[in-house]
Amino acid sequence: MVQSIQENMSEVFANAHPDLMRELFARFPSGVAAICIESDGEPDGFAVSSFAAGISLEPPIVLFSAMKESRTWGRLRQHDRIGVSILGVEQSLVCRRLAAREGDRFRDVRIETGEHGALFIAEAPVHFECSVHAEIEAGDHVLVLLQVHRGRFHADGSPLLYHLSKFHRLLAA
Ligand SMILES: Cc1cc2nc3c(=O)[nH]c(=O)nc-3n(C[C@H](O)[C@H](O)[C@H](O)COP(=O)(O)O)c2cc1C
C-alpha cells in the first residue's frame, strides 16, 4: 500500500505489493557488477546491482544478493573461482546483455579469462577474483559473501551507476 503524506512524498508499507517495494528500493543508487565464470570454454554469468564492496577487510569480503530461483547462480555457485567486474560508465549495453533471460548473454561482450575459471569483462574499471565465503538466506534472495583473492583497477576508471531503473554517470557533488 502507498499513501501520499504530502505533495511529492509517499509512504510504502511492508504489506505493499512487491512492485511498490521495488520502487522504494530503487531510490537507492548502486553500481553494477558482472558475476562471471568460464566452464568448459563457455562463458557464464549475470549482471547484479545488489553488489557491495568492503563488507570485511580481513579477510577481504564483498557481497551481492542472488534471486533464490536464479538458474545462473545455481550454476556459478559450484565454481572455485568467480570473477566480479564492476562495469564502467560506457558498459550499460553490456549490463543489459548480461541480464538477458534468453539468448547469448556474451554476444559482442569482450571478456578476459582469469585463473581457475574466473571470467572478467574487458575494460571494466575493477576486477575482483573471488571464491564463495558463505551464502545466507534472505527472504526470496540468498546473500552471497565472496572472499576476494586479488583485485585489479584502472586508476582513471569511472563506474556505471544504476538508479530508478536507469543508468547514470558520476558527477561530483
Ligand atoms: C540492472 C539489473 C540489476 C540486476 N540485479 C540483480 C541482482 O542483484 N541479483 C539477481 O539475482 N539478479 C539481478 N538481475 C537479474 C539478472 O541479471 C538476470 O536477469 C537473471 O539472473 C536471469 O535469471 P536466471 O539466472 O534464472 O537466468 C539484475 C538485472 C538488471 C537488469
The ligand as an SDF file (V2000), in Angstrom:
LIG
                    3D

 31 33  0  0  0  0  0  0  0  0999 V2000
   20.1180   -3.5980  -13.5710 C   0  0  0  0  0  0  0  0  0  0  0  0
   19.9010   -5.0430  -13.1730 C   0  0  0  0  0  0  0  0  0  0  0  0
   20.2510   -5.4700  -11.9120 C   0  0  0  0  0  0  0  0  0  0  0  0
   20.0680   -6.8020  -11.5160 C   0  0  0  0  0  0  0  0  0  0  0  0
   20.4490   -7.1840  -10.2580 N   0  0  0  0  0  0  0  0  0  0  0  0
   20.2740   -8.4700   -9.8680 C   0  0  0  0  0  0  0  0  0  0  0  0
   20.6790   -8.8750   -8.5550 C   0  0  0  0  0  0  0  0  0  0  0  0
   21.1740   -8.0820   -7.7590 O   0  0  0  0  0  0  0  0  0  0  0  0
   20.5110  -10.1750   -8.2150 N   0  0  0  0  0  0  0  0  0  0  0  0
   19.9580  -11.0940   -9.0900 C   0  0  0  0  0  0  0  0  0  0  0  0
   19.8230  -12.2690   -8.7130 O   0  0  0  0  0  0  0  0  0  0  0  0
   19.5680  -10.7250  -10.3490 N   0  0  0  0  0  0  0  0  0  0  0  0
   19.7260   -9.4470  -10.7390 C   0  0  0  0  0  0  0  0  0  0  0  0
   19.3410   -9.0790  -12.0020 N   0  0  0  0  0  0  0  0  0  0  0  0
   18.8000  -10.1140  -12.9290 C   0  0  0  0  0  0  0  0  0  0  0  0
   19.9270  -10.9130  -13.6180 C   0  0  0  0  0  0  0  0  0  0  0  0
   20.8090  -10.0500  -14.3070 O   0  0  0  0  0  0  0  0  0  0  0  0
   19.3570  -11.9100  -14.6620 C   0  0  0  0  0  0  0  0  0  0  0  0
   18.4100  -11.2660  -15.4750 O   0  0  0  0  0  0  0  0  0  0  0  0
   18.6860  -13.1120  -14.0060 C   0  0  0  0  0  0  0  0  0  0  0  0
   19.6260  -13.7670  -13.2020 O   0  0  0  0  0  0  0  0  0  0  0  0
   18.1650  -14.0740  -15.0670 C   0  0  0  0  0  0  0  0  0  0  0  0
   17.5890  -15.2090  -14.4600 O   0  0  0  0  0  0  0  0  0  0  0  0
   18.3530  -16.6400  -14.4270 P   0  0  0  0  0  0  0  0  0  0  0  0
   19.5380  -16.5000  -13.5010 O   0  0  0  0  0  0  0  0  0  0  0  0
   17.3390  -17.5840  -13.8550 O   0  0  0  0  0  0  0  0  0  0  0  0
   18.7980  -16.9650  -15.8290 O   0  0  0  0  0  0  0  0  0  0  0  0
   19.5080   -7.7370  -12.4180 C   0  0  0  0  0  0  0  0  0  0  0  0
   19.1370   -7.3070  -13.6980 C   0  0  0  0  0  0  0  0  0  0  0  0
   19.3340   -5.9750  -14.0790 C   0  0  0  0  0  0  0  0  0  0  0  0
   18.9300   -5.5220  -15.4630 C   0  0  0  0  0  0  0  0  0  0  0  0
  1  2  1  0
  2  3  1  0
  2 30  2  0
  3  4  2  0
  4  5  1  0
  4 28  1  0
  5  6  2  0
  6  7  1  0
  6 13  1  0
  7  8  2  0
  7  9  1  0
  9 10  1  0
 10 11  2  0
 10 12  1  0
 12 13  2  0
 13 14  1  0
 14 15  1  0
 14 28  1  0
 15 16  1  0
 16 17  1  0
 16 18  1  0
 18 19  1  0
 18 20  1  0
 20 21  1  0
 20 22  1  0
 22 23  1  0
 23 24  1  0
 24 25  2  0
 24 26  1  0
 24 27  1  0
 28 29  2  0
 29 30  1  0
 30 31  1  0
M  END
$$$$
